[in-house]
Amino acid sequence: MKLSYIYNRVVKFGSQRDPRKKGSFKSFEDSAVLYGKPDTEVKKIMVGIDIETPELLVADKIRKEEGLDLVISHHPEGAAYAALHRVMRLQVDVLIKLGVSPKVAKELMDIRMQEVERRIISGNHMRPVDAARLLDMPFMCMHTPADNHVAYFLQQLMNSRKPKTVQNIVDILMEIPEYKDATKNLAGPRIILGSPHRPAGKISLEMTGGTEGPKDVFDKLYKAGVRTLVSMHLSDEHFKKVKDANLNVVIAGHISSDTLGINLLLDRIESSARQKLLTVNCSGFRRIRRN
């Protein structure tokens, strides 16, 4: 399949799993073809959670010895990374669905988006893209579309299984191959706040929307009836605010959650093209097919 086909399917399928209303957004700013011609024929890919210059040099070696057509990063690089704060607007819709007022959700997200933009703006985010150009290595990233897939998958799973306790949530996650595999590297799901026997209550899944949301939203979530957060990761600043709000927290795992989202998205791309891509795993990613 061609590089343009892969990217277009990333956007299409990511849109289908997006929590926002259809037609309320036009693109995923944190996902892009960073380098490469659209008509590049792709049969073999290298996929990693983070792809930077060292991984691209490995990819170049593999290409020379075994052949390789495309490198895919989950986390954004280049202009896609510089625009990361823009996709965070997605979280406003998620918060509103959980019961936070639209005005409060938007105000808090505006503050957080500005924080993230200030943190990113000074970075040298073009380094890996320049490396790909110098190596003439096709390079793309697919961030929020993959995160949308893991968010949708886990939401459907929690809706159907209806976990009663915090431990039930962990047990359900542990049935998923990506999370089960992560335990081998001591990175599996775990409870970081709350007793395993506490009622799970209403669950907030923090799996998509660029990066962590506002620090001052957790008490609003509690007032809206949320009792447990299931997140990829949680900073110390966020942890303190969550603790003050008396919420339970399950960390599903960052790399394992990213891996699950990528696998679900790649499954759909391969199914639509009726063609399986040869995949080289790297940078924390493990290809697990479900079809």
GIWO-V22431 format. One record per residue. N is the residue number from 0. RES is the residue in one letter. PHI is phi in radians with two decimals (* if undefined). OMEGA is omega in whole degrees, 0 to 359 (999 if undefined). Layout:
# GIWO-V22431
((N | RES | PHI | OMEGA) (N | RES | PHI | OMEGA))
This chain:
# GIWO-V22431
((0 | M | * | 183) (1 | K | -1.48 | 180) (2 | L | -1.01 | 180) (3 | S | -1.10 | 179) (4 | Y | -1.12 | 180) (5 | I | -1.06 | 182) (6 | Y | -1.12 | 180) (7 | N | -1.09 | 178) (8 | R | -1.26 | 176) (9 | V | -1.01 | 181) (10 | V | -1.18 | 182) (11 | K | -1.08 | 183) (12 | F | -1.24 | 176) (13 | G | -1.10 | 178) (14 | S | -1.15 | 181) (15 | Q | -1.16 | 180) (16 | R | -1.82 | 184) (17 | D | -1.35 | 181) (18 | P | -1.29 | 179) (19 | R | -1.39 | 178) (20 | K | -1.17 | 179) (21 | K | -1.07 | 179) (22 | G | 1.52 | 181) (23 | S | -1.52 | 178) (24 | F | -2.58 | 186) (25 | K | -1.96 | 185) (26 | S | -2.75 | 173) (27 | F | -1.98 | 186) (28 | E | -1.14 | 182) (29 | D | -1.67 | 179) (30 | S | -2.34 | 187) (31 | A | -2.90 | 165) (32 | V | -1.43 | 186) (33 | L | -1.42 | 177) (34 | Y | -2.78 | 177) (35 | G | 2.30 | 180) (36 | K | -1.48 | 182) (37 | P | -0.97 | 184) (38 | D | -1.56 | 176) (39 | T | -1.03 | 179) (40 | E | -1.42 | 185) (41 | V | -2.07 | 175) (42 | K | -2.14 | 182) (43 | K | -2.28 | 183) (44 | I | -2.21 | 169) (45 | M | -1.96 | 185) (46 | V | -2.15 | 177) (47 | G | -2.54 | 178) (48 | I | -1.18 | 176) (49 | D | -2.18 | 177) (50 | I | -2.09 | 176) (51 | E | -2.26 | 186) (52 | T | -0.97 | 180) (53 | P | -1.03 | 179) (54 | E | -1.17 | 178) (55 | L | -1.18 | 176) (56 | L | -1.18 | 174) (57 | V | -1.10 | 180) (58 | A | -1.05 | 179) (59 | D | -1.10 | 178) (60 | K | -1.13 | 178) (61 | I | -1.10 | 179) (62 | R | -1.04 | 181) (63 | K | -1.23 | 184) (64 | E | -1.61 | 187) (65 | E | -2.24 | 184) (66 | G | 1.67 | 179) (67 | L | -2.87 | 187) (68 | D | -1.93 | 188) (69 | L | -2.76 | 173) (70 | V | -1.98 | 180) (71 | I | -2.06 | 173) (72 | S | -1.80 | 172) (73 | H | -1.38 | 181) (74 | H | -1.22 | 186) (75 | P | -1.27 | 174) (76 | E | -2.31 | 177) (77 | G | 1.05 | 180) (78 | A | -1.09 | 179) (79 | A | -1.14 | 177) (80 | Y | -1.32 | 179) (81 | A | -1.08 | 181) (82 | A | -1.71 | 185) (83 | L | -0.95 | 183) (84 | H | -1.07 | 184) (85 | R | -1.19 | 182) (86 | V | -1.29 | 180) (87 | M | -1.13 | 177) (88 | R | -0.98 | 177) (89 | L | -0.91 | 185) (90 | Q | -1.17 | 177) (91 | V | -1.03 | 180) (92 | D | -1.10 | 179) (93 | V | -1.12 | 181) (94 | L | -1.14 | 179) (95 | I | -1.11 | 178) (96 | K | -1.10 | 179) (97 | L | -1.43 | 176) (98 | G | 1.99 | 176) (99 | V | -1.34 | 182) (100 | S | -1.13 | 181) (101 | P | -0.97 | 182) (102 | K | -1.11 | 180) (103 | V | -1.15 | 181) (104 | A | -1.04 | 182) (105 | K | -1.20 | 181) (106 | E | -1.11 | 180) (107 | L | -1.15 | 181) (108 | M | -1.23 | 177) (109 | D | -1.03 | 179) (110 | I | -1.10 | 182) (111 | R | -1.18 | 178) (112 | M | -1.07 | 178) (113 | Q | -1.17 | 176) (114 | E | -1.05 | 182) (115 | V | -1.15 | 179) (116 | E | -1.06 | 180) (117 | R | -1.11 | 181) (118 | R | -1.20 | 186) (119 | I | -1.49 | 195) (120 | I | -1.03 | 184) (121 | S | -1.57 | 184) (122 | G | -1.30 | 177) (123 | N | -1.59 | 190) (124 | H | -1.36 | 181) (125 | M | -1.59 | 184) (126 | R | -0.97 | 181) (127 | P | -1.15 | 179) (128 | V | -1.15 | 177) (129 | D | -1.12 | 178) (130 | A | -1.09 | 178) (131 | A | -1.09 | 179) (132 | R | -1.12 | 181) (133 | L | -1.15 | 178) (134 | L | -1.52 | 186) (135 | D | 0.95 | 183) (136 | M | -1.92 | 175) (137 | P | -0.95 | 192) (138 | F | -2.59 | 177) (139 | M | -2.49 | 175) (140 | C | -2.31 | 178) (141 | M | -2.43 | 188) (142 | H | -1.76 | 183) (143 | T | -1.03 | 177) (144 | P | -0.99 | 178) (145 | A | -1.26 | 178) (146 | D | -1.09 | 176) (147 | N | -1.04 | 181) (148 | H | -1.19 | 180) (149 | V | -1.22 | 178) (150 | A | -1.10 | 180) (151 | Y | -1.14 | 181) (152 | F | -1.05 | 182) (153 | L | -1.24 | 178) (154 | Q | -1.11 | 178) (155 | Q | -1.10 | 181) (156 | L | -1.16 | 180) (157 | M | -1.18 | 178) (158 | N | -1.08 | 183) (159 | S | -1.42 | 184) (160 | R | -1.53 | 178) (161 | K | 0.84 | 181) (162 | P | -1.06 | 182) (163 | K | -1.57 | 181) (164 | T | -2.13 | 178) (165 | V | -1.09 | 179) (166 | Q | -1.12 | 177) (167 | N | -1.01 | 180) (168 | I | -1.10 | 179) (169 | V | -1.07 | 180) (170 | D | -1.07 | 179) (171 | I | -1.16 | 179) (172 | L | -1.06 | 182) (173 | M | -1.20 | 175) (174 | E | -1.41 | 182) (175 | I | -1.53 | 186) (176 | P | -0.92 | 182) (177 | E | -1.11 | 180) (178 | Y | -1.33 | 177) (179 | K | -1.10 | 179) (180 | D | -1.13 | 182) (181 | A | -1.15 | 180) (182 | T | -1.13 | 179) (183 | K | -1.11 | 180) (184 | N | -1.85 | 179) (185 | L | 1.04 | 181) (186 | A | -2.20 | 181) (187 | G | -1.41 | 180) (188 | P | -1.03 | 178) (189 | R | -2.73 | 177) (190 | I | -1.57 | 178) (191 | I | -1.95 | 174) (192 | L | -2.54 | 178) (193 | G | 1.72 | 178) (194 | S | -1.37 | 177) (195 | P | -1.00 | 184) (196 | H | -1.64 | 177) (197 | R | -1.18 | 176) (198 | P | -1.04 | 179) (199 | A | -1.21 | 180) (200 | G | 1.09 | 178) (201 | K | -1.27 | 187) (202 | I | -1.87 | 172) (203 | S | -1.87 | 179) (204 | L | -1.64 | 180) (205 | E | -1.81 | 187) (206 | M | -2.19 | 183) (207 | T | -2.54 | 180) (208 | G | 1.96 | 173) (209 | G | 1.59 | 179) (210 | T | -2.78 | 183) (211 | E | -0.99 | 182) (212 | G | -1.45 | 183) (213 | P | -1.16 | 181) (214 | K | -1.34 | 186) (215 | D | -1.75 | 182) (216 | V | -1.70 | 191) (217 | F | -1.18 | 176) (218 | D | -1.18 | 176) (219 | K | -1.19 | 178) (220 | L | -1.13 | 179) (221 | Y | -1.08 | 179) (222 | K | -1.12 | 179) (223 | A | -1.47 | 176) (224 | G | 1.82 | 179) (225 | V | -1.25 | 179) (226 | R | -2.15 | 181) (227 | T | -2.40 | 172) (228 | L | -1.77 | 170) (229 | V | -2.04 | 188) (230 | S | -2.15 | 171) (231 | M | -1.26 | 183) (232 | H | -2.78 | 182) (233 | L | -2.65 | 179) (234 | S | -1.23 | 179) (235 | D | -1.09 | 178) (236 | E | -1.08 | 178) (237 | H | -1.16 | 181) (238 | F | -1.00 | 181) (239 | K | -1.10 | 180) (240 | K | -1.21 | 179) (241 | V | -1.13 | 180) (242 | K | -1.08 | 178) (243 | D | -1.10 | 181) (244 | A | -1.45 | 177) (245 | N | 1.13 | 178) (246 | L | -1.67 | 169) (247 | N | -1.38 | 177) (248 | V | -2.36 | 171) (249 | V | -1.94 | 173) (250 | I | -1.59 | 181) (251 | A | -1.22 | 183) (252 | G | 2.14 | 183) (253 | H | -1.29 | 185) (254 | I | -1.16 | 179) (255 | S | -1.17 | 178) (256 | S | -1.18 | 176) (257 | D | -1.04 | 180) (258 | T | -1.08 | 178) (259 | L | -1.06 | 180) (260 | G | -1.08 | 179) (261 | I | -1.11 | 180) (262 | N | -1.05 | 179) (263 | L | -1.10 | 180) (264 | L | -1.22 | 179) (265 | L | -1.12 | 176) (266 | D | -1.00 | 182) (267 | R | -1.22 | 178) (268 | I | -1.13 | 180) (269 | E | -1.12 | 180) (270 | S | -1.14 | 181) (271 | S | -1.19 | 181) (272 | A | -1.55 | 185) (273 | R | 0.94 | 181) (274 | Q | -2.63 | 177) (275 | K | -1.61 | 179) (276 | L | -1.61 | 172) (277 | L | -1.21 | 188) (278 | T | -2.16 | 173) (279 | V | -1.78 | 180) (280 | N | -1.48 | 174) (281 | C | -2.77 | 173) (282 | S | 0.87 | 174) (283 | G | 1.53 | 182) (284 | F | -1.54 | 174) (285 | R | -2.31 | 181) (286 | R | -1.34 | 175) (287 | I | -2.25 | 183) (288 | R | -1.60 | 176) (289 | R | -2.03 | 177) (290 | N | -2.58 | 999))
